[in-house]
């Protein structure tokens, strides 16, 4: 399950994975964020706040996750990973080869720093 909030004033999508990711999570995210992206052209940023990665409920959920990334990464300027999980460093380095957005890892207590980075203009 993923909790999500769209901050329209700053064009930032906040994601908080709560439990194993489900296929329906990504369908719901697309329904919530796609109209905004179509209206504005994209997001300034995405902040993923996860003390640890909860994994996927099924192979279908993993496939839906990868499809969501494929369909949206070109329309997001920056992605902040806020986590103490070792996966945060790996994801930052690995995803940078496959995702158009600029990616940066922040420790769990650095949500405000992540927010500031995502909303800053180059």
Residue pairs with C-beta under 8 A, 6 or more apart in sequence:
1 17
1 18
1 19
1 20
1 21
1 22
1 25
2 15
2 16
2 17
2 18
2 21
2 25
2 28
2 29
3 15
3 16
3 18
4 13
4 14
4 15
4 16
4 28
4 29
4 32
4 33
5 13
5 14
6 12
6 13
6 14
6 32
6 33
6 36
7 13
7 14
8 36
10 44
10 45
10 119
11 40
11 42
11 43
11 44
11 45
12 43
12 44
12 45
12 46
12 47
12 115
12 118
12 119
13 33
13 43
13 45
13 46
13 47
13 76
14 46
14 47
14 49
15 29
15 46
15 47
15 48
15 49
15 50
16 48
16 49
16 50
17 48
17 50
17 53
17 54
18 54
19 54
20 54
20 55
20 56
20 57
20 61
21 54
21 55
21 56
21 57
21 61
21 62
21 65
22 56
22 57
22 58
22 61
23 57
23 58
23 60
23 61
23 63
23 64
25 61
25 64
26 61
26 64
26 65
26 67
26 68
27 64
29 68
30 68
30 71
30 72
33 43
33 72
36 43
37 43
37 72
37 75
41 75
42 75
42 76
42 77
43 75
43 76
43 77
44 77
44 78
44 118
44 119
45 76
45 77
45 78
45 79
45 80
45 118
45 119
46 76
46 78
46 79
46 80
46 101
46 118
47 79
47 80
47 82
47 111
47 114
47 115
47 118
48 79
48 80
48 81
48 82
48 83
49 82
49 83
49 108
49 111
49 114
50 81
50 82
50 83
50 85
51 83
51 84
51 85
51 108
52 83
52 84
52 85
52 87
53 83
53 85
53 87
56 62
56 65
69 99
73 98
73 99
73 100
73 101
74 100
76 100
76 101
77 101
77 102
78 101
78 102
78 103
78 104
78 117
78 118
79 95
79 99
79 101
79 102
79 103
79 104
79 118
80 103
80 104
80 105
80 106
80 114
80 115
80 117
80 118
81 88
81 91
81 92
81 103
81 104
81 105
81 106
82 106
82 107
82 108
82 110
82 111
82 114
83 105
83 106
83 107
83 108
84 107
84 108
88 105
89 105
91 103
91 105
92 103
92 104
92 105
95 103
96 103
104 114
104 117
106 113
106 114
106 117
